[in-house]
Amino acid sequence: MGRMRKWSLAAVGVNLLLGIPGIVPVWLLWYFAANWPLAALGLTQGEPTENDGVLPILVVGVPVLAVFALVWWLANRPVRRRAELAPRVYWPLSVLATLVPTFVLMAVL
């Protein structure tokens, strides 16, 4: 197996593994979007029991998203240097590989 292929598979593996805990930030983003901006536009219906406002989701969501984004970037940075893929190919594939567990969970449920 070539060096490029080995590191490309490592990149996919790292991002698939990061995608498992990444389900939480994706859910938080969807919860925020569905209950406030999209509900205000009439595209979704807000949760009827949601009466706390935006502050609790921001207090919880922003740190969770920030920590996940930092861990994701720090994990991908060394792999990106070793994988001989162009950045315009590597980063979108990494994002898609990270989202695969979320898509699988959505399809199953």
Backbone torsions as a table, in degrees:
resi	resn	phi	psi	omega
1	MET	NA	131.6	-178.1
2	GLY	-70.7	160.3	-179.2
3	ARG	-61.7	-42.7	-178.3
4	MET	-63.9	-43.0	-178.6
5	ARG	-67.1	-38.6	179.4
6	LYS	-61.3	-45.5	-178.6
7	TRP	-75.1	-28.5	175.4
8	SER	-67.3	-41.0	175.9
9	LEU	-66.9	-35.9	176.5
10	ALA	-63.3	-40.3	179.2
11	ALA	-63.4	-43.1	178.9
12	VAL	-65.0	-43.8	179.7
13	GLY	-62.9	-44.8	178.3
14	VAL	-59.6	-45.2	-176.5
15	ASN	-73.4	-32.1	174.3
16	LEU	-65.7	-41.8	177.8
17	LEU	-66.5	-39.7	176.7
18	LEU	-67.5	-24.5	180.0
19	GLY	-69.9	-21.7	-180.0
20	ILE	-67.1	-54.6	173.9
21	PRO	-72.3	-17.1	178.9
22	GLY	-67.9	-11.2	176.1
23	ILE	-61.1	-36.7	-177.7
24	VAL	-63.8	-51.3	178.5
25	PRO	-63.3	-35.8	178.2
26	VAL	-64.8	-41.9	177.5
27	TRP	-63.4	-42.6	178.7
28	LEU	-61.4	-41.1	177.2
29	LEU	-63.0	-43.4	179.6
30	TRP	-65.8	-41.7	-179.6
31	TYR	-60.5	-45.7	178.0
32	PHE	-62.2	-49.4	-176.8
33	ALA	-64.2	-41.8	-176.6
34	ALA	-70.6	-31.1	-175.9
35	ASN	-91.2	-20.2	-177.8
36	TRP	-120.9	-76.5	-174.4
37	PRO	-65.5	-43.2	-178.6
38	LEU	-71.9	-34.0	176.7
39	ALA	-68.8	-36.8	178.1
40	ALA	-65.7	-31.2	177.4
41	LEU	-82.6	-8.3	-179.5
42	GLY	84.2	11.4	-179.0
43	LEU	-84.0	-25.5	175.6
44	THR	-135.4	169.9	173.9
45	GLN	-104.5	127.8	178.5
46	GLY	-67.9	156.0	176.7
47	GLU	-61.9	121.9	-175.2
48	PRO	-64.8	-25.4	-179.6
49	THR	-92.0	1.0	-179.7
50	GLU	-80.5	102.9	-179.7
51	ASN	-128.0	13.6	-179.0
52	ASP	-87.4	-15.7	-177.5
53	GLY	86.8	-168.6	-173.7
54	VAL	-84.3	-26.0	-172.6
55	LEU	-56.1	-47.4	-179.9
56	PRO	-60.9	-39.9	179.7
57	ILE	-68.9	-32.8	176.8
58	LEU	-72.3	-38.1	179.4
59	VAL	-65.7	-36.5	179.1
60	VAL	-88.7	-44.9	-172.3
61	GLY	-69.1	-42.9	-177.0
62	VAL	-63.1	-47.7	177.0
63	PRO	-63.2	-39.7	179.4
64	VAL	-63.2	-45.0	178.6
65	LEU	-64.7	-41.4	-179.5
66	ALA	-64.3	-44.7	179.5
67	VAL	-65.0	-44.2	-180.0
68	PHE	-63.5	-44.3	179.7
69	ALA	-62.1	-39.9	179.3
70	LEU	-66.5	-45.5	178.4
71	VAL	-63.4	-42.1	179.9
72	TRP	-61.8	-45.2	-179.3
73	TRP	-66.9	-44.7	179.8
74	LEU	-65.1	-32.6	177.6
75	ALA	-74.8	-33.9	-177.0
76	ASN	-83.9	-25.8	-175.6
77	ARG	-58.6	-51.2	179.6
78	PRO	-69.1	-33.6	179.0
79	VAL	-67.3	-39.4	180.0
80	ARG	-60.4	-39.6	-179.6
81	ARG	-66.3	-34.1	-178.0
82	ARG	-84.8	-32.4	178.0
83	ALA	-74.7	125.2	-175.4
84	GLU	-87.4	51.1	176.1
85	LEU	-106.9	149.9	176.0
86	ALA	-66.2	144.2	179.8
87	PRO	-56.6	-34.6	-179.7
88	ARG	-69.5	-14.4	174.8
89	VAL	-98.8	-43.1	-174.5
90	TYR	-63.1	-51.1	-173.2
91	TRP	-66.4	-45.0	176.1
92	PRO	-63.2	-38.1	177.7
93	LEU	-66.1	-36.3	177.5
94	SER	-64.7	-41.9	178.5
95	VAL	-64.3	-45.5	179.7
96	LEU	-63.1	-41.6	178.6
97	ALA	-64.6	-34.7	177.9
98	THR	-68.2	-31.6	-178.6
99	LEU	-83.6	-11.5	-177.6
100	VAL	-56.9	-48.0	178.5
101	PRO	-59.2	-35.6	177.4
102	THR	-65.4	-44.3	179.1
103	PHE	-63.2	-40.3	179.0
104	VAL	-63.6	-44.0	179.2
105	LEU	-62.5	-40.8	177.5
106	MET	-63.8	-38.6	-179.5
107	ALA	-70.0	-35.6	-178.2
108	VAL	-74.4	-41.5	-178.0
109	LEU	-88.8	NA	NA
